[in-house]
Amino acid sequence: MNNIRIVFFGTPGFAVPSLQGLIDRREQIMAVVTQPDRPVGRGQQVKLTPIKELALRHTLAVLQPERVRAPEFLETFRQLKADLAVVVAFGQIFSQALLDIPPYGFINVHSSLLPAYRGAAPINRAIINGDAETGVTIMQLDAGMDTGAILLQDPTPILPEDTAQTLHDRLAVLGAQLLGKALDQLRQGLWQPAAQEEALATCAPPMQKEDGLISWTRDARSLVNSVRGMTPWPGCYTFLDGKILKIHRAEAIEKICDLPPGTVITAQAAGIEVAAGSGAVRLQEVQLEGKKRMQAGDFLKGYRLAAGTRLGKD
């Protein structure tokens, strides 16, 4: 079986390597389905999704239904006569009626080692929780939230310097490679779906802006993991003199400190040391409300920050 008619569902940048991989492999892509174009930013200019931009560059047919569960889209999809649907970070829930249409069903590239971190923010949550390893999973979609049978998995370490952005980019490439392997196995008749172990399942709910508010009573390592796991979005922040102070980069310092959590210990060119519930955090790159992002040393050139200053809301 060499000729597999594929419909690709995807929206953000994470899905781009997977679609590009299918194009490079010269797979038969019947159509690309992505979210409708939305106005973004202060100017509310309509922006194409990254997947739509890629699809148009390669003259692929693009569909942008408001709801893939709508009867009219079911009929459109049925007429494409797809053998298989590939889903990578699409952003809508699929009905069982849609899932049942292709003979080989729907497969999904998920950015965790399922059943760990089912849901919308597996990359963020893995870093925030201090995990040493994550990976990608190729799974068969069912009506549940990331509950389908596993086809393939590939682990990768979470590096000490990883942020959600760097890990996102690495997993996107890894997922594309694993997707190609899954298609090769399908052609060879080697798919062996394995049910997930429900007892090991964990959830990764969507990140919210308020998740980024720093609680200085936590230990230093946990705080730094949050900064890494929320970079670039939603971003971690505290308050300085009533203004939001975003923290873009920080490191944990193992030291005994008897100052109240959130107290500035020292403010020097190398960074701003702040007492945590246990240990201390050195802020290396910050951004004060209304100002540009900058290294801590540059920030201190224009802002007098004395030892003993308390960060956070009173």
Contacts in CASP RR format, 6 or more apart in sequence:
PFRMAT RR
TARGET T0000
AUTHOR 0000-0000-0000
METHOD contacts of the structure
MODEL  1
MNNIRIVFFGTPGFAVPSLQGLIDRREQIMAVVTQPDRPVGRGQQVKLTP
IKELALRHTLAVLQPERVRAPEFLETFRQLKADLAVVVAFGQIFSQALLD
IPPYGFINVHSSLLPAYRGAAPINRAIINGDAETGVTIMQLDAGMDTGAI
LLQDPTPILPEDTAQTLHDRLAVLGAQLLGKALDQLRQGLWQPAAQEEAL
ATCAPPMQKEDGLISWTRDARSLVNSVRGMTPWPGCYTFLDGKILKIHRA
EAIEKICDLPPGTVITAQAAGIEVAAGSGAVRLQEVQLEGKKRMQAGDFL
KGYRLAAGTRLGKD
1 186 0 8 1.000
1 187 0 8 1.000
1 189 0 8 1.000
2 187 0 8 1.000
3 28 0 8 1.000
4 27 0 8 1.000
4 28 0 8 1.000
4 83 0 8 1.000
4 84 0 8 1.000
4 104 0 8 1.000
4 183 0 8 1.000
4 186 0 8 1.000
4 187 0 8 1.000
5 28 0 8 1.000
5 30 0 8 1.000
5 80 0 8 1.000
5 81 0 8 1.000
5 82 0 8 1.000
5 83 0 8 1.000
5 84 0 8 1.000
6 22 0 8 1.000
6 27 0 8 1.000
6 28 0 8 1.000
6 29 0 8 1.000
6 30 0 8 1.000
6 82 0 8 1.000
6 83 0 8 1.000
6 84 0 8 1.000
6 85 0 8 1.000
6 86 0 8 1.000
7 29 0 8 1.000
7 30 0 8 1.000
7 31 0 8 1.000
7 32 0 8 1.000
7 33 0 8 1.000
7 77 0 8 1.000
7 80 0 8 1.000
7 82 0 8 1.000
7 84 0 8 1.000
7 85 0 8 1.000
7 86 0 8 1.000
7 102 0 8 1.000
8 18 0 8 1.000
8 19 0 8 1.000
8 22 0 8 1.000
8 29 0 8 1.000
8 31 0 8 1.000
8 32 0 8 1.000
8 33 0 8 1.000
8 51 0 8 1.000
8 85 0 8 1.000
8 86 0 8 1.000
8 88 0 8 1.000
9 32 0 8 1.000
9 33 0 8 1.000
9 34 0 8 1.000
9 68 0 8 1.000
9 85 0 8 1.000
9 86 0 8 1.000
9 87 0 8 1.000
9 88 0 8 1.000
9 90 0 8 1.000
9 106 0 8 1.000
10 19 0 8 1.000
10 32 0 8 1.000
10 33 0 8 1.000
10 34 0 8 1.000
10 35 0 8 1.000
10 49 0 8 1.000
10 51 0 8 1.000
10 87 0 8 1.000
10 88 0 8 1.000
10 89 0 8 1.000
10 90 0 8 1.000
10 91 0 8 1.000
11 34 0 8 1.000
11 35 0 8 1.000
11 49 0 8 1.000
11 50 0 8 1.000
11 51 0 8 1.000
11 89 0 8 1.000
11 90 0 8 1.000
11 91 0 8 1.000
12 49 0 8 1.000
12 50 0 8 1.000
12 51 0 8 1.000
12 89 0 8 1.000
13 50 0 8 1.000
13 51 0 8 1.000
13 89 0 8 1.000
13 172 0 8 1.000
14 88 0 8 1.000
14 89 0 8 1.000
14 111 0 8 1.000
14 168 0 8 1.000
14 171 0 8 1.000
14 172 0 8 1.000
15 50 0 8 1.000
15 51 0 8 1.000
15 88 0 8 1.000
15 89 0 8 1.000
15 90 0 8 1.000
15 109 0 8 1.000
15 172 0 8 1.000
16 50 0 8 1.000
16 51 0 8 1.000
16 54 0 8 1.000
16 172 0 8 1.000
17 172 0 8 1.000
17 173 0 8 1.000
17 175 0 8 1.000
17 176 0 8 1.000
18 86 0 8 1.000
18 88 0 8 1.000
18 109 0 8 1.000
18 172 0 8 1.000
18 175 0 8 1.000
18 176 0 8 1.000
18 179 0 8 1.000
19 29 0 8 1.000
19 32 0 8 1.000
19 51 0 8 1.000
19 54 0 8 1.000
19 55 0 8 1.000
19 88 0 8 1.000
20 54 0 8 1.000
20 176 0 8 1.000
21 176 0 8 1.000
21 179 0 8 1.000
21 180 0 8 1.000
22 29 0 8 1.000
22 86 0 8 1.000
22 179 0 8 1.000
22 180 0 8 1.000
23 29 0 8 1.000
23 58 0 8 1.000
23 60 0 8 1.000
25 180 0 8 1.000
25 183 0 8 1.000
27 183 0 8 1.000
29 60 0 8 1.000
30 61 0 8 1.000
30 80 0 8 1.000
30 81 0 8 1.000
30 82 0 8 1.000
31 60 0 8 1.000
31 61 0 8 1.000
31 62 0 8 1.000
31 63 0 8 1.000
31 80 0 8 1.000
32 51 0 8 1.000
32 52 0 8 1.000
32 55 0 8 1.000
32 60 0 8 1.000
32 61 0 8 1.000
32 62 0 8 1.000
32 63 0 8 1.000
33 62 0 8 1.000
33 63 0 8 1.000
33 64 0 8 1.000
33 65 0 8 1.000
33 68 0 8 1.000
33 90 0 8 1.000
34 49 0 8 1.000
34 51 0 8 1.000
34 52 0 8 1.000
34 55 0 8 1.000
34 62 0 8 1.000
34 63 0 8 1.000
34 64 0 8 1.000
34 90 0 8 1.000
35 49 0 8 1.000
35 64 0 8 1.000
35 90 0 8 1.000
35 91 0 8 1.000
35 92 0 8 1.000
36 64 0 8 1.000
36 65 0 8 1.000
36 66 0 8 1.000
37 46 0 8 1.000
37 47 0 8 1.000
37 48 0 8 1.000
37 49 0 8 1.000
37 52 0 8 1.000
37 64 0 8 1.000
38 46 0 8 1.000
38 47 0 8 1.000
39 45 0 8 1.000
39 46 0 8 1.000
39 47 0 8 1.000
40 46 0 8 1.000
40 47 0 8 1.000
48 56 0 8 1.000
52 62 0 8 1.000
52 64 0 8 1.000
55 61 0 8 1.000
55 62 0 8 1.000
56 62 0 8 1.000
63 73 0 8 1.000
63 76 0 8 1.000
65 72 0 8 1.000
65 73 0 8 1.000
65 76 0 8 1.000
67 73 0 8 1.000
67 92 0 8 1.000
68 77 0 8 1.000
68 92 0 8 1.000
68 94 0 8 1.000
68 95 0 8 1.000
68 98 0 8 1.000
69 92 0 8 1.000
69 93 0 8 1.000
69 94 0 8 1.000
69 95 0 8 1.000
69 98 0 8 1.000
73 98 0 8 1.000
74 95 0 8 1.000
74 97 0 8 1.000
74 98 0 8 1.000
74 101 0 8 1.000
77 98 0 8 1.000
77 101 0 8 1.000
78 101 0 8 1.000
82 101 0 8 1.000
82 102 0 8 1.000
83 102 0 8 1.000
83 103 0 8 1.000
83 104 0 8 1.000
84 102 0 8 1.000
84 103 0 8 1.000
84 104 0 8 1.000
84 105 0 8 1.000
84 106 0 8 1.000
84 107 0 8 1.000
84 186 0 8 1.000
85 102 0 8 1.000
85 105 0 8 1.000
85 106 0 8 1.000
85 107 0 8 1.000
86 106 0 8 1.000
86 107 0 8 1.000
86 108 0 8 1.000
86 109 0 8 1.000
86 179 0 8 1.000
87 94 0 8 1.000
87 106 0 8 1.000
87 107 0 8 1.000
87 108 0 8 1.000
87 109 0 8 1.000
87 141 0 8 1.000
88 108 0 8 1.000
88 109 0 8 1.000
88 179 0 8 1.000
89 109 0 8 1.000
94 106 0 8 1.000
94 141 0 8 1.000
94 143 0 8 1.000
95 143 0 8 1.000
96 143 0 8 1.000
98 106 0 8 1.000
99 105 0 8 1.000
99 106 0 8 1.000
99 141 0 8 1.000
99 142 0 8 1.000
99 143 0 8 1.000
104 186 0 8 1.000
105 140 0 8 1.000
105 141 0 8 1.000
106 140 0 8 1.000
106 141 0 8 1.000
107 138 0 8 1.000
107 139 0 8 1.000
107 140 0 8 1.000
107 141 0 8 1.000
107 151 0 8 1.000
107 179 0 8 1.000
107 182 0 8 1.000
108 138 0 8 1.000
108 139 0 8 1.000
108 140 0 8 1.000
108 141 0 8 1.000
108 146 0 8 1.000
109 136 0 8 1.000
109 137 0 8 1.000
109 138 0 8 1.000
109 175 0 8 1.000
109 176 0 8 1.000
109 178 0 8 1.000
109 179 0 8 1.000
110 122 0 8 1.000
110 136 0 8 1.000
110 137 0 8 1.000
110 138 0 8 1.000
110 139 0 8 1.000
110 146 0 8 1.000
111 122 0 8 1.000
111 123 0 8 1.000
111 134 0 8 1.000
111 135 0 8 1.000
111 136 0 8 1.000
111 168 0 8 1.000
111 171 0 8 1.000
111 172 0 8 1.000
111 175 0 8 1.000
112 118 0 8 1.000
112 122 0 8 1.000
112 123 0 8 1.000
112 126 0 8 1.000
112 134 0 8 1.000
112 135 0 8 1.000
112 136 0 8 1.000
112 137 0 8 1.000
112 204 0 8 1.000
113 133 0 8 1.000
113 134 0 8 1.000
113 135 0 8 1.000
113 136 0 8 1.000
113 137 0 8 1.000
113 153 0 8 1.000
113 155 0 8 1.000
114 137 0 8 1.000
114 139 0 8 1.000
114 146 0 8 1.000
114 150 0 8 1.000
114 153 0 8 1.000
114 196 0 8 1.000
115 146 0 8 1.000
115 147 0 8 1.000
115 196 0 8 1.000
115 197 0 8 1.000
115 198 0 8 1.000
115 200 0 8 1.000
115 201 0 8 1.000
115 202 0 8 1.000
116 122 0 8 1.000
116 126 0 8 1.000
116 134 0 8 1.000
116 200 0 8 1.000
116 201 0 8 1.000
116 202 0 8 1.000
117 125 0 8 1.000
117 126 0 8 1.000
117 134 0 8 1.000
117 202 0 8 1.000
117 203 0 8 1.000
117 204 0 8 1.000
118 145 0 8 1.000
118 146 0 8 1.000
118 147 0 8 1.000
118 201 0 8 1.000
118 202 0 8 1.000
118 203 0 8 1.000
118 204 0 8 1.000
119 145 0 8 1.000
119 146 0 8 1.000
119 203 0 8 1.000
119 204 0 8 1.000
119 205 0 8 1.000
119 206 0 8 1.000
120 204 0 8 1.000
120 205 0 8 1.000
120 206 0 8 1.000
120 207 0 8 1.000
121 204 0 8 1.000
121 205 0 8 1.000
121 206 0 8 1.000
121 207 0 8 1.000
122 134 0 8 1.000
122 204 0 8 1.000
123 134 0 8 1.000
123 164 0 8 1.000
123 167 0 8 1.000
123 168 0 8 1.000
123 171 0 8 1.000
123 229 0 8 1.000
124 164 0 8 1.000
124 204 0 8 1.000
124 207 0 8 1.000
124 229 0 8 1.000
124 230 0 8 1.000
125 204 0 8 1.000
126 134 0 8 1.000
126 158 0 8 1.000
126 167 0 8 1.000
126 204 0 8 1.000
127 158 0 8 1.000
127 162 0 8 1.000
127 163 0 8 1.000
127 164 0 8 1.000
127 167 0 8 1.000
127 225 0 8 1.000
127 228 0 8 1.000
127 229 0 8 1.000
128 225 0 8 1.000
128 226 0 8 1.000
128 228 0 8 1.000
128 229 0 8 1.000
128 230 0 8 1.000
129 225 0 8 1.000
130 158 0 8 1.000
130 221 0 8 1.000
130 225 0 8 1.000
131 158 0 8 1.000
132 157 0 8 1.000
132 158 0 8 1.000
133 155 0 8 1.000
133 156 0 8 1.000
133 157 0 8 1.000
133 158 0 8 1.000
134 155 0 8 1.000
134 156 0 8 1.000
134 158 0 8 1.000
134 167 0 8 1.000
134 171 0 8 1.000
135 153 0 8 1.000
135 154 0 8 1.000
135 155 0 8 1.000
135 156 0 8 1.000
135 171 0 8 1.000
135 174 0 8 1.000
136 153 0 8 1.000
136 154 0 8 1.000
136 156 0 8 1.000
136 171 0 8 1.000
136 174 0 8 1.000
136 175 0 8 1.000
136 178 0 8 1.000
137 150 0 8 1.000
137 152 0 8 1.000
137 153 0 8 1.000
138 150 0 8 1.000
138 151 0 8 1.000
138 152 0 8 1.000
138 153 0 8 1.000
138 175 0 8 1.000
138 178 0 8 1.000
138 179 0 8 1.000
138 181 0 8 1.000
138 182 0 8 1.000
139 146 0 8 1.000
139 148 0 8 1.000
139 149 0 8 1.000
139 150 0 8 1.000
139 151 0 8 1.000
140 148 0 8 1.000
140 149 0 8 1.000
140 151 0 8 1.000
140 193 0 8 1.000
141 148 0 8 1.000
142 148 0 8 1.000
142 149 0 8 1.000
147 196 0 8 1.000
147 201 0 8 1.000
148 195 0 8 1.000
148 196 0 8 1.000
149 193 0 8 1.000
149 194 0 8 1.000
149 195 0 8 1.000
149 196 0 8 1.000
150 193 0 8 1.000
150 194 0 8 1.000
150 195 0 8 1.000
150 196 0 8 1.000
151 182 0 8 1.000
151 185 0 8 1.000
151 191 0 8 1.000
151 192 0 8 1.000
151 193 0 8 1.000
151 194 0 8 1.000
152 178 0 8 1.000
152 181 0 8 1.000
152 182 0 8 1.000
152 185 0 8 1.000
153 178 0 8 1.000
154 174 0 8 1.000
154 175 0 8 1.000
154 177 0 8 1.000
154 178 0 8 1.000
156 170 0 8 1.000
156 171 0 8 1.000
156 174 0 8 1.000
158 167 0 8 1.000
159 166 0 8 1.000
159 167 0 8 1.000
162 228 0 8 1.000
163 228 0 8 1.000
163 229 0 8 1.000
163 231 0 8 1.000
163 232 0 8 1.000
164 228 0 8 1.000
164 229 0 8 1.000
164 230 0 8 1.000
164 231 0 8 1.000
164 232 0 8 1.000
164 233 0 8 1.000
165 231 0 8 1.000
165 232 0 8 1.000
182 191 0 8 1.000
185 191 0 8 1.000
207 230 0 8 1.000
207 233 0 8 1.000
207 234 0 8 1.000
208 234 0 8 1.000
209 234 0 8 1.000
211 230 0 8 1.000
211 234 0 8 1.000
212 226 0 8 1.000
212 230 0 8 1.000
212 234 0 8 1.000
212 235 0 8 1.000
212 236 0 8 1.000
212 237 0 8 1.000
213 236 0 8 1.000
213 237 0 8 1.000
213 238 0 8 1.000
214 223 0 8 1.000
214 226 0 8 1.000
214 236 0 8 1.000
214 237 0 8 1.000
214 238 0 8 1.000
214 247 0 8 1.000
214 311 0 8 1.000
214 312 0 8 1.000
216 223 0 8 1.000
216 238 0 8 1.000
216 261 0 8 1.000
216 262 0 8 1.000
216 274 0 8 1.000
216 275 0 8 1.000
216 276 0 8 1.000
216 277 0 8 1.000
216 311 0 8 1.000
216 312 0 8 1.000
217 261 0 8 1.000
217 276 0 8 1.000
217 277 0 8 1.000
218 226 0 8 1.000
218 276 0 8 1.000
218 277 0 8 1.000
219 276 0 8 1.000
219 277 0 8 1.000
219 278 0 8 1.000
219 279 0 8 1.000
220 252 0 8 1.000
220 253 0 8 1.000
220 254 0 8 1.000
220 276 0 8 1.000
220 277 0 8 1.000
220 278 0 8 1.000
220 279 0 8 1.000
220 280 0 8 1.000
220 281 0 8 1.000
221 252 0 8 1.000
223 250 0 8 1.000
223 252 0 8 1.000
223 276 0 8 1.000
223 281 0 8 1.000
224 250 0 8 1.000
224 251 0 8 1.000
224 252 0 8 1.000
224 281 0 8 1.000
226 236 0 8 1.000
227 235 0 8 1.000
227 236 0 8 1.000
227 247 0 8 1.000
227 248 0 8 1.000
227 249 0 8 1.000
227 250 0 8 1.000
230 236 0 8 1.000
231 248 0 8 1.000
231 249 0 8 1.000
235 246 0 8 1.000
235 247 0 8 1.000
235 248 0 8 1.000
236 246 0 8 1.000
236 247 0 8 1.000
237 244 0 8 1.000
237 245 0 8 1.000
237 246 0 8 1.000
237 247 0 8 1.000
238 244 0 8 1.000
238 245 0 8 1.000
238 247 0 8 1.000
238 262 0 8 1.000
238 311 0 8 1.000
238 312 0 8 1.000
239 245 0 8 1.000
239 311 0 8 1.000
239 312 0 8 1.000
239 313 0 8 1.000
240 288 0 8 1.000
240 305 0 8 1.000
240 309 0 8 1.000
240 311 0 8 1.000
240 312 0 8 1.000
242 313 0 8 1.000
243 288 0 8 1.000
243 289 0 8 1.000
243 290 0 8 1.000
244 288 0 8 1.000
244 289 0 8 1.000
245 286 0 8 1.000
245 287 0 8 1.000
245 288 0 8 1.000
245 289 0 8 1.000
245 311 0 8 1.000
246 286 0 8 1.000
246 287 0 8 1.000
246 288 0 8 1.000
246 293 0 8 1.000
247 283 0 8 1.000
247 285 0 8 1.000
247 286 0 8 1.000
248 285 0 8 1.000
248 286 0 8 1.000
248 287 0 8 1.000
248 293 0 8 1.000
249 283 0 8 1.000
249 284 0 8 1.000
249 285 0 8 1.000
250 281 0 8 1.000
250 282 0 8 1.000
250 283 0 8 1.000
250 284 0 8 1.000
250 285 0 8 1.000
251 281 0 8 1.000
251 282 0 8 1.000
251 284 0 8 1.000
252 276 0 8 1.000
252 279 0 8 1.000
252 280 0 8 1.000
252 281 0 8 1.000
252 282 0 8 1.000
253 273 0 8 1.000
253 279 0 8 1.000
253 280 0 8 1.000
253 281 0 8 1.000
253 282 0 8 1.000
254 279 0 8 1.000
255 279 0 8 1.000
255 280 0 8 1.000
256 279 0 8 1.000
257 265 0 8 1.000
257 275 0 8 1.000
257 276 0 8 1.000
257 279 0 8 1.000
257 280 0 8 1.000
259 265 0 8 1.000
259 275 0 8 1.000
259 308 0 8 1.000
260 275 0 8 1.000
260 310 0 8 1.000
261 275 0 8 1.000
261 276 0 8 1.000
261 277 0 8 1.000
262 274 0 8 1.000
262 275 0 8 1.000
262 276 0 8 1.000
262 310 0 8 1.000
262 311 0 8 1.000
262 312 0 8 1.000
263 274 0 8 1.000
263 275 0 8 1.000
263 308 0 8 1.000
263 309 0 8 1.000
263 310 0 8 1.000
263 311 0 8 1.000
264 272 0 8 1.000
264 273 0 8 1.000
264 274 0 8 1.000
264 275 0 8 1.000
264 305 0 8 1.000
264 306 0 8 1.000
264 307 0 8 1.000
264 308 0 8 1.000
264 309 0 8 1.000
264 310 0 8 1.000
264 311 0 8 1.000
265 273 0 8 1.000
265 274 0 8 1.000
265 275 0 8 1.000
265 280 0 8 1.000
265 307 0 8 1.000
265 308 0 8 1.000
266 272 0 8 1.000
266 273 0 8 1.000
266 307 0 8 1.000
267 273 0 8 1.000
267 296 0 8 1.000
267 300 0 8 1.000
267 305 0 8 1.000
267 306 0 8 1.000
267 307 0 8 1.000
267 309 0 8 1.000
268 297 0 8 1.000
268 300 0 8 1.000
269 296 0 8 1.000
269 297 0 8 1.000
269 300 0 8 1.000
270 282 0 8 1.000
270 296 0 8 1.000
270 297 0 8 1.000
271 282 0 8 1.000
271 283 0 8 1.000
271 284 0 8 1.000
271 296 0 8 1.000
271 297 0 8 1.000
271 300 0 8 1.000
272 282 0 8 1.000
272 283 0 8 1.000
272 286 0 8 1.000
272 296 0 8 1.000
272 299 0 8 1.000
272 300 0 8 1.000
272 305 0 8 1.000
273 280 0 8 1.000
273 281 0 8 1.000
273 282 0 8 1.000
273 283 0 8 1.000
274 280 0 8 1.000
274 281 0 8 1.000
274 282 0 8 1.000
274 283 0 8 1.000
274 311 0 8 1.000
283 296 0 8 1.000
284 295 0 8 1.000
284 296 0 8 1.000
285 293 0 8 1.000
285 294 0 8 1.000
285 295 0 8 1.000
285 296 0 8 1.000
286 293 0 8 1.000
286 294 0 8 1.000
286 296 0 8 1.000
286 299 0 8 1.000
287 293 0 8 1.000
287 294 0 8 1.000
288 299 0 8 1.000
288 303 0 8 1.000
END
